[in-house]
Amino acid sequence: MHKDVVIVGGGAAGFFTAITAKENNPSLKVVILEKGKEVLQKVKISGGGRCNVTHACFVPKDLCAFYPRGKKELLGPFHQFMTGDTMEWFESRGVPLKIEKDNRVFPTSNSSQSILDCFQKQVDDLGIEVLTNYGVNQILKNEEGWSVQTSKGNFNANKIVITAGSSKRVWELVRSLQHSIIQPVPSLFTFNIKDSRLTDLLGVSVPHATVRLVGTKLETTGPLLITHWGLSGPAVLKLSAFGARLLAEKNYEYQVQVNWVSKSFGQVVQELQKTKKANTKKQIALRSPLEAISKRLWERFVVTVGLDPQSRWADLSNKKIEAIAQHLTNGVFQANGKSTFKEEFVTAGGIDLKEINFKRFESKLHKNLFFAGEVLNIDAVTGGFNFQNAWTGGYLIGKALAEESS
């Protein structure tokens, strides 16, 4: 069976590639091959089932800063297709979007089904063939173009696009085409920490913490959440992404320094001394003197330095004030292991970016071989950035396919 374009992978980048190509060149014969029973499964479960479509960051250089791997390579592509373009793309096709307070972008329906329905309508209207349960066994280059051998038959194609994400089988396919693979390691994970200072504080959060990997320059700020496993939240997830390779090398045994209020030791000491003067007769643990720290977390710090929660501020020595301030601004925790962030498993690794022409997301080794999405050594922090990489790559590939075949 001959096709102009065979797309290996029924995910976000694959659908975006196919739709863009067909919209710009309706005569193209395009087929999407999906190994599983259903397509777009990662889109379906992302954002807790709401689909975090993209992020409301509209300056290419600023957007690139959210990508630990791919920052330099994506700058040019983002000038061609950015977050604003993504939002316009979906809204012009009947999917209204909203920007939430943290700048994440979701369908106003709060359901990923809106995105799936949009894609289904597009492929139906454009006549794009989507085949499920088609596992690709081999991709071969020949004189006419490409041969794709699947579990249910073979396809001949002029052009091949691989958007099948990150998996052992995909890496084997890519290696068979002489491409180099940067060994994948987990990214976006919570820190497993067993520490009495965190016990029974599940769900407690602070709005603006600073988290640092001890012995490195890696540091992030943002909301921090105490979980059953230890520490999570945007600050930790961002740190896990930027430290993915380093933490893998350490076998996930590392120390984390937490500044719960993102203030200096001296600032916190002054604030506590001021509170003491104004509340000498009140119990120390009656309420937190720091707006960002909940009563439960404040009481834990009080107990940690050896104070009775029912003692009064007048009894609080300068030494104890400094001890609490130290815990608030320079708490060190031993982490042992990691936990995947919800269902959104992301890896740092994939095709070596030196082997890709990012003007077209095309292989430098083989003409008419394209890659987009997580199959590349590109990943980002949580917040819609990984999808934006998929949309941008898919769009530029789709344009290239349409122009060369017109």
C-alpha positions, 0 to 999 in steps of 0.5 A: 500500500502506497502513501505520500506520508506515513506517520508512526504514532497516534499522539499529539504531534502525529495528529498535528502533523497530519492535520497541518499537512492535509490542510495545506495540501488536500491531495496528500495521502496521509496515514497515522499508525498507532500501536495501541487500541486507542489514539491520543491517550496521553492527551486524554489523561493530561492535566488530570483529564482536562488537557493542559494545552499550552502555557500563556508565555508569549515570548519565544526566548522566555518560553525556551527557558522552561525546557531543560533540554531543547532550549537552544534548538526550539528558539527558531521554531517558536518564532514560527509557531508559538503558544499564541498560535496554538491557542488561535489554532484550537479556538478557530476550530471550535475549542474555546480556551482559558488561561488560569492564574498560573498561566496554564491553558485549558479548554473552557470545558475543563475536559480533554475530550474537547481536544480529542473531539476536535482532532477527530473532526479534523481527520474525518473532514480531511480524510486522514486515515487513522489505523489502530493496533498497527505496531511498526516492526521495521522502517527501511529506506529504499530507492523509491522512498521508505518501507514501513513494515507493520504487524498487519502489512506493509506500507510504502511511503515518500516520507516518514514521520516518527512521533511515537513518543519514548519507548524501548521499541521506538528507540530500537526503530530509531537506532536502526536508522543510524540515529543516536539515542541519548539514554532516557531517564525520568523527569518530572518526579516528586522527591521521596523523603521520610522525615519527621518534619513532614510526617502527617502533614499531607496536603500542606503547601506553601505558595513561594518556596525556594528549593535547591539541590545541595552541592549544585547550582540547581535551584527553583522557586514556586509552590511547594506541596507536602505529600505522602511520599515527601515533597512535590509541587511546581518547585520540586517538579521543575527542579526534577526536570532540570536535575534529571540527569544529575539525579539519575547519576546519583541513583536518586540519593541526594539532599534538598535544601528548602527555604519555605518562605524565600526570605533570608535568615535575617529577615525571618529572625526580625519578623519573629522578634517583632511578633514576640514583642507584640504577642508576649502573652500569647501561645507560640503555636496559636497561629503562624506569624508568617502569612505563607506558613500554615498553622500546622506547619508552623507548629511542626517547626516549633516542636522541631526546635524542642518547644512546647506549643503551649509555651508563650512568646515571652518564653521564646529565647533569641537562640530558639528564634534563630533555630526556627528561622534556620529551619524555615530558610535552610531546612535540609532533607535527605531524599531517597528515590522518586515517584512519578508525577501522576500519570504524566510520565516524562523522560529526559532523553531521546534522539540526539538533537545534533542530528536534527534540522530544526527548521523542518524537524527533519533528520540530517542523516536521511532526507524525508525522515521527520521527528517530533514530540518526546521521541526527541531529546526535548522535555520541559517542566510541567505546565503545558510546555511538552505539548507546545513542543509537540504542536510546534514540531508537528506544525513545522513538519506538516508545512514542510510535507505540504510544500514539498508535495504540492 
